[in-house]
């Protein structure tokens, strides 16, 4: 390489773990080194040289005392595999092991000294009889077949405890980690081979010496841009943001014969799968059709985030061919297009319930409560687009609580008619009303398209048009992709079903019903969206640590969750590739004392000018309380509003609903007290409406689960008075 030639320098996945432990000044020096090396590796100040006795390993100067360890992949391509004190670079030459994995074809690097120190640092005190090694039943040949890194086999044969295993996998190559954790958690050899190894297997024969080709394979997990290196240095690097796991890639690129669903716990990469799926669909379609793909979600904040991330992933060329919009705004657009001129004011659910209360008071009606009637109207009547009393008598009410006879349904129908008339007189409507109206409009349009296609097929020519544009003669979209699918209601799904022609790759949805925070329960099959046989599940979390994940799963209790299609969903096998401290718990006698403890905890967590810290509370009024308390402690903070955080680079405070789709290094969940989580009023339904009682408890658990899994590095749960009944089983 001549002096004027530039190089490429990528950071190997897992090298970031060690970089994070370096002093802040060294991290800054690494970023400067990265730029200098790319510009001219042979600049005198870098002291770039090949290590003695090795054809691929090089060292280069980061600071006076630290050196970068670089693996040459061929040509001008280098991989940063470690940053070490200069004496360690040269004293441990024989302890560095690298290879092209013969199964995946990806480049792997292991510092055997670091791995052994991590394992020995977690050994338990000597015991009279050391137990059998954890992987004694598997031969070296079997582990090789699963893709375990060859240099680690002697050490793997010796480990006997979970702590030693966690020490080993912390620095082991990613596939080795996944294989060993899968076996340890009880999966059979065949299951690990099928679920973990096979999706990562190289498509072509692997040449153990062809590092240039190996660098291009997905199994070589490296950063690719300067911004990604900066994220590593800032402690904000997550593999799932920049790397599409082979399991995920297969889901993205697969051709489905109809609607398909991908589920998985928090941090498993469902959203990145959805974004890559959108990009894949657009590229496969080619030119034509202005915006052939719809990408939608429930929350408008999330829709904005999806737009930003798709731009980063596919650029403006891809994003311009995708309609990215939250589901209620889409419904409003459809109704406005079909019925221009009509302007109504929005009525949120809480205010709609109050309107129900006022109506019942005026009528002297005490048989039904406002919350039940609002839910019945919203989920059953509007959700199923029920048009008449007769249709309501036949409406499916699975999971809606108490059973209703014909006489009771007749009473409810009369009350609904009066309530709708009341809203009309006040020029009000709810989001569910708009969704239901939009669904009707789309269903009518789809019927016209179907009739037009049938007539054209029969007569061989266009025989009629709705208007000169003929806009209704085709469906609105070619493909629909839905993120956070568990939050959509039945009317939304009916609308989406009518927007896209039934057929291959028509609807692709990702979601997790364990994270359902709204009262939307649907059976997709009954709505014309048949996902059976086309459902997949992601189990590997790239965001939440093993320790936080264990506590978060405990918050779900023994409840069972649906799968959006009359079946059950579960998080069996859900695990994390990250390790960290166990969650901490704070107890206080009063809310004021709890706020003092929270302020002290946040002060301890703040590191630098841009804290990635959030405080979550169950009640809206508590947001202002915490904000004022932090202000007295001199800690900048801002509330999270309907449009997201008001300010960046400060501590964020919000209710549990506001944290949907967000993530932070440190999370504090406050006021997890008896009567707050779950709300005290829920107990009233224990005997009067057992099914509703169970749903309310389940929703409260989901909210707590969502809040807990926003944390990347640390989680703190606090309460005052008596703790929530959801907490006793936690460690």
C-alpha positions, 0 to 999 in steps of 0.5 A: 500500500502506498503512502497516499492510498486510503484504507477501510477500518471496521470494528469487530463485533464484541470489540466494543465491549472491551472498548467500553471499559477503557478511559474516556480519553482513550475512547476519544483517541480511538476515534481520532486514530480511526480517521487518521488510519483510514486517510493514511495507515503509513503516517509516521505517527501511527507506527503501523507494523506487522506483528512478528511471526504473524501474517495478518495481525498488525499493531498501530499507535492510538496513544503513547501507551495504547495500541490498536490490534488490527486484522488484515482482511486483504487489500486495503481492508482492516478490522480493529479486533482489540485496543490494548496497553502496548505491553499486552499487545506484544507479550500475548502474541501467542494467545491471539486466535483468529479464524474463518469459521468453517460453518458460517464463513465469518471472521472470528477473533479470540483473545484467549487470555481475556476469555480465561481471565473472565472465566477464572474471575467467576469461579466459585470457591473450591469444592470437595468434588467438582461437578461434571462439566456443563457440556460433557455430553457433547463431543468436540466434533458436535460443537464444531458442527454447531459452529463453536470457535475451535480455539475455545474448545479446550476451555469449554470442556472445563467449565462447570458453572453458569457463572463460568459460562457467562464469563466465557461467552462475554468475549466469545464470538457471537455464534459460539455464545448463542450455541452454548447458551442454547445448549445450556438452556435445554435445547437439544443438539438438533434444535440448536443446529436447526434454530441457531446454526443453520440460519447462519451457515454459509451458502457456498463452500468456505475457503479458510484462507479467503479473508477478503470474501469472509469480510463480505459475509453477514456472519462477519459482524463489523461496523461499516460507517464512522457514525457507527464507530462514534456510537460504539465510543459513546456507549450506544452501540447495539449489534441489532442496529447495524447488523441483520442476523441471518435468522432475521435476514431469512424472514426479511427475504422470504416469499410468503403465500399470504399474510405473515407475522413475526413475534418476539420479546423486546429488543429482538429486532422486530422493528429492524426486520420490518424496516428491512422488509420494506426496503426488500419489497420496494427493491423487488417491485422495481419502478412504477406505483408512486408509493406501493408500500405502506409502513404503519404503526399505532403511535405517531411518535413511532411513525416518525422514528420509522421514517428516520430509520428507513431513511438511514437504512435505504436512503431517500430513494427507498423512503419516497416510495413508502407511505409511512404514517401512523394508523389513525392519521391514515384512517383520518386521511381516508375519511377526509378524502371520501367525505371532504368538508366535514370537520369534527373535534377529536374526543379522546377515550378518557373524555368519551367515558365521561360523556358516557357517564353524563349520558347515563346520569341524565337517563337515570341508568344504573345497570351499566357502567360507563367504562363497560359501555365504552369498551363494548361500543369501541371494541365490539360494535365499532371494532366489528363494523356492526351496522344494526341491532340484528348484527350486534346480536350475532357479534362475536364477543370473545374475551370481552368479559360478562356474557350478554343475552339478547335482551341485554344486547338490545338495551346496550344497542339503544344506549349506543344509539343515544350516545352516538347521537349525542356526539353528533350533536356536539360535532365530536368523534373518537378515533375508533369511529374514524377507523370504523368509517375508514374501514367501510370506505376501503371495503366498499372500494375493494368490492368495486375493484373486485367487480371491475377485475371480474368484468374485465376478465369476462369481457376482456376490456375496461367496461366502466369507470368510477370517474375519469381518474379511475382511482378506485380501480386498483387497491391503495397499496401493493404491500402493507407492513405493520410495526407494533401490531398488537396495538391495532384494533379490529377496525384498523385491520379491516381497513388494512385488509381492504387496502391491499389485494389478497395474495403473496406478500400482501401483509407483513406484521411484527409485534409482541402481545406481551407488550400490548398496552391498549385494550385491543384484542383481535382474532386476525383470522376472523378479520380475513388475515390468515397468518397460520403457518406463516408465523415466526418468532425471534428469541434473542434480545440485543438490547436488554441485559440477561439480568434485567430480562430475568426480572422483566419476565418475572413481572409478567407473572403466570398470565397467558397471552394471545397470539392475535389469532385465537392461540397463545403466545409465549416467550420461551427461549427468549434470552439476551446476549448482554450481561450487566448488573442486577436490577436494584430496588428502592423502598420509601415510606412516602412519595416525597421520600421516594422522590428523594431516593430517586434524585440520589439514584439519578445523581449517581447514574449521570456520567457526562453531559448527555445522560441516557436516563429516564424515570417512568411513573404510573400517573400523569400528575407524578411527572411534574412532581419528579421534574420539580424534585430533580430541578431542586437537585440541579438535574436537568429534566424534561417530560415526554409529551404526545410528540416525544421528549421536549428536550434531548440530553436531559433526564426524561420523565413520563408515564408508562405509555409514553415509553413505547418504542424508546430505550435508555441506558438507565431506567427508573420505574417509580411508584410501583406501589400497591394501589398504583400498579395495578390501579386500585379500581381494578379490584372492583371487577374481581367478583363483578366481571372476572374476565375484565379483572384478568384483562386489566391485570394483564394490561398493567403487567404489560405496561410494567414489562414494557417500561422495564425492557426500555433499559439497556444497562441498569434498571431501578424499581422503587415504591413507597408504602406497600409494594405492588403485588407484582413485585414480591417474586422478584429477586 
